[in-house]
């Protein structure tokens, strides 16, 4: 589990690169609320979407290529990665 806090030190959207295996599970859990979430390389993409506290749309996504990423404009986001072998 890693934490993505946005904006970054320069006031820009924060990015977290996610290197792993195809098929690994990736869940995005907002802390409070998160604005402007965009994902790359995940089966169910998010495009500049807000994730409010409570029921999360970012649960149980799957990495399609080996390299993926998540970007957020504002807020805190817990990024949980689970190898496919453990998530089955």
TAWO-V478432 format. One record per pair of residues at least 24 apart in sequence whose C-alpha atoms are under 10 Angstrom apart, sorted by the first residue. I is the first residue (numbers start at 1). GAP is how many residues later the second one is. D is the distance in whole Angstrom. If there is no record, write none. Layout:
BEGIN
I_GAP_D / I_GAP_D
END
This chain:
BEGIN
1_25_10 / 1_26_9 / 1_27_10 / 1_77_7 / 1_78_6 / 1_79_4 / 1_80_6 / 1_81_9 / 2_26_10 / 2_75_8 / 2_76_6 / 2_77_5 / 2_78_7 / 2_79_9 / 3_25_10 / 3_26_10 / 3_27_10 / 3_28_10 / 3_73_7 / 3_74_6 / 3_75_5 / 3_76_6 / 3_77_9 / 4_24_10 / 4_26_10 / 4_27_10 / 4_66_9 / 4_67_8 / 4_68_8 / 4_70_10 / 4_71_8 / 4_72_6 / 4_73_5 / 4_74_6 / 4_75_7 / 5_26_10 / 5_29_9 / 5_66_10 / 5_67_8 / 5_68_9 / 5_69_7 / 5_70_6 / 5_71_5 / 5_72_7 / 5_73_9 / 6_28_9 / 6_29_9 / 6_30_10 / 6_65_9 / 6_66_6 / 6_67_6 / 6_68_5 / 6_69_5 / 6_70_6 / 6_71_9 / 7_64_10 / 7_65_7 / 7_66_6 / 7_67_5 / 7_68_7 / 7_69_9 / 8_64_9 / 8_65_9 / 8_66_9 / 11_62_9 / 11_63_9 / 12_60_9 / 12_61_7 / 12_62_9 / 13_24_9 / 13_58_6 / 13_59_5 / 13_60_4 / 13_61_7 / 13_62_10 / 14_56_8 / 14_57_6 / 14_58_6 / 14_59_6 / 14_60_8 / 14_61_10 / 14_62_10 / 15_24_10 / 15_54_7 / 15_55_6 / 15_56_4 / 15_57_7 / 15_58_9 / 16_52_9 / 16_53_6 / 16_54_5 / 16_55_6 / 16_56_9 / 16_63_9 / 17_50_7 / 17_51_6 / 17_52_4 / 17_53_7 / 17_54_9 / 18_45_9 / 18_48_8 / 18_49_6 / 18_50_5 / 18_51_5 / 18_52_8 / 18_61_9 / 18_63_9 / 19_44_9 / 19_46_9 / 19_47_6 / 19_48_5 / 19_49_6 / 19_50_8 / 19_62_10 / 20_43_8 / 20_44_10 / 20_45_8 / 20_46_5 / 20_47_6 / 20_48_8 / 20_61_9 / 20_62_10 / 20_63_8 / 21_41_10 / 21_42_7 / 21_43_8 / 21_44_7 / 21_45_5 / 21_46_8 / 21_47_10 / 21_61_10 / 21_62_7 / 21_63_8 / 22_40_8 / 22_41_5 / 22_42_5 / 22_43_5 / 22_44_5 / 22_45_8 / 22_46_10 / 22_61_9 / 22_62_8 / 23_38_9 / 23_39_5 / 23_40_5 / 23_41_6 / 23_42_8 / 23_43_9 / 23_59_10 / 23_60_8 / 23_61_6 / 23_62_9 / 23_64_10 / 24_36_9 / 24_37_8 / 24_38_6 / 24_39_5 / 24_40_8 / 24_41_10 / 24_42_9 / 24_57_7 / 24_58_6 / 24_59_5 / 24_60_4 / 24_61_8 / 24_62_9 / 24_63_8 / 24_64_10 / 25_34_9 / 25_35_6 / 25_36_6 / 25_37_5 / 25_38_6 / 25_39_10 / 25_55_8 / 25_56_6 / 25_57_5 / 25_58_6 / 25_59_6 / 25_60_10 / 25_61_9 / 25_62_7 / 25_63_9 / 26_32_8 / 26_33_7 / 26_34_6 / 26_35_5 / 26_36_6 / 26_37_7 / 26_42_10 / 26_53_7 / 26_54_6 / 26_55_5 / 26_56_6 / 26_57_9 / 26_58_10 / 26_61_10 / 27_29_9 / 27_30_9 / 27_31_6 / 27_32_4 / 27_33_5 / 27_34_6 / 27_35_8 / 27_50_10 / 27_51_8 / 27_52_6 / 27_53_5 / 27_54_7 / 27_55_9 / 28_28_8 / 28_29_8 / 28_30_5 / 28_31_6 / 28_32_8 / 28_33_8 / 28_42_9 / 28_49_6 / 28_50_6 / 28_51_5 / 28_52_6 / 28_53_9 / 29_24_8 / 29_25_9 / 29_26_9 / 29_27_7 / 29_28_9 / 29_29_7 / 29_30_7 / 29_47_9 / 29_48_6 / 29_49_5 / 29_50_6 / 29_51_8 / 30_24_8 / 30_25_10 / 30_26_7 / 30_27_10 / 30_28_9 / 30_45_8 / 30_46_6 / 30_47_5 / 30_48_6 / 30_49_9 / 31_44_7 / 31_45_5 / 31_46_6 / 31_47_7 / 32_43_7 / 32_44_7 / 32_45_9 / 33_41_8 / 33_42_6 / 33_43_7 / 33_44_8 / 34_38_7 / 34_39_8 / 34_40_6 / 34_41_4 / 34_42_6 / 34_43_7 / 35_36_10 / 35_37_6 / 35_38_6 / 35_39_5 / 35_40_6 / 35_41_9 / 35_42_10 / 36_35_8 / 36_36_5 / 36_37_5 / 36_38_7 / 36_39_9 / 37_33_7 / 37_34_6 / 37_35_4 / 37_36_7 / 37_37_9 / 37_38_10 / 37_40_9 / 38_31_8 / 38_32_6 / 38_33_5 / 38_34_6 / 38_35_9 / 39_29_7 / 39_30_6 / 39_31_4 / 39_32_6 / 39_33_9 / 40_24_9 / 40_25_9 / 40_27_8 / 40_28_5 / 40_29_5 / 40_30_6 / 40_31_9 / 41_24_6 / 41_25_8 / 41_26_6 / 41_27_4 / 41_28_7 / 41_29_9 / 42_24_10 / 42_25_9 / 42_26_6 / 42_27_8 / 42_28_9 / 45_25_10 / 46_24_9 / 46_25_10 / 47_24_10 / 48_24_8 / 48_25_8 / 49_24_10 / 50_24_9 / 50_25_10 / 51_24_10 / 51_26_9 / 60_27_9
END
